[in-house]
Amino acid sequence: MEKDEILDHLKTPKLDKELFGKADETRKRYCGNEVYIRGIIEFSSYCCRNCLYCGLRRENKKLRRYRMRPEGIVELCKKIIDIGVNTIVLQSGDDFYYTQEMVSSIIEAIKDEGNAAITLSLGERPVEDYSKWKEAGADRYLLKHETANPRLYEKIHPGQRFKKRIDLLLALRDMGYQIGAGNIVGLPGQTFEDMANDILLLRELDVDMAGIGPFIPQKDTPLGKFPGGDLNLTLRVLALTRILTKNAHLPATTALATLDPESGQRMGLKAGANVIMPDFTPNGYREKYVIYDKKVRVTLERAEEVILRAGREISKRRGDSLKCTRHQRASVYI
Ligand code: SAH
């Protein structure tokens, strides 16, 4: 599919049914019927960045900050693995309180529990840190590119560079990580062409996974008064990404559930998604991880119900990258 056709689909909701059907077929053919479960722990709400859309931004003085202790994180991971969840996603604001060594020992302790996959989503760090964490046993890294428009990117991420974000993703891939990028749909000032470029970038990077969710305003941020992203448009971006990337892992995001708690994620699964990320952040912390307002809680039970209601199977597997050729090729070099 070329850019013009992508743009037509982004602009014309009339064609949704046909588009979602094609995405669903593509998903079935390349990913099967299983939906992978990734248990996410949001272990720190401290952040040194100042992204204009995100409630964790350092200038948001209204947010109550927290940090989980490394032992607490590991304990929680053990429990999650014990109930059969085979991927743990460790996410936080960009928080340098957790040194490279601390994160490495957390990874090692989790790996002692068995064969669960570890996805890190800790933002931008020196490549040396990424490399040590890979050695310690981390498997995947999620670093969304947020928007493929470099000017918009740099406007909403003060002090950050688009090129650096992409260079870090490429470095992570070269180290043997399964990489995840992804974008926000409906950012103030974003055009259809920007969204088409997001989808084309995901294909070009040949990402192993991509997180795609709507923009949701957070009232204590500079973008707090802008309208949120549109549900159907987000589903169209998701569907087009499925069609173009074929076998990338694509979650039905919590942001979709927040826009439509009753059916947002089910619609995501029917528009190409094959992953759900239930939240295991403990009470007392979870309500403070306010990246956007009214974030719904996707529990494991809720995730499983959504999967079954969509007529799909709950996977018990790790769900590693389906881009085998690249990883087989990488392992030849290692
Ligand atoms: N510090 C990490 C994790 C950031 S939070 C990093 O930089 O990768 C995880 C994701 O939440 C971000 O990548 C962003 O896409 C999303 N997010 C944050 N604020 C949002 C908002 N207001 N609306 C929609 N998505 C948002």
Boltz pocket constraint, residues with backbone or C-beta under 6 A from the ligand:
constraints:
  - pocket:
      binder: B
      contacts: [[A, 53], [A, 54], [A, 55], [A, 91], [A, 92], [A, 93], [A, 94], [A, 121], [A, 122], [A, 123], [A, 124], [A, 142], [A, 143], [A, 144], [A, 146], [A, 183], [A, 184], [A, 213], [A, 214], [A, 215], [A, 216], [A, 217], [A, 218], [A, 255], [A, 291], [A, 292]]
      max_distance: 6.0
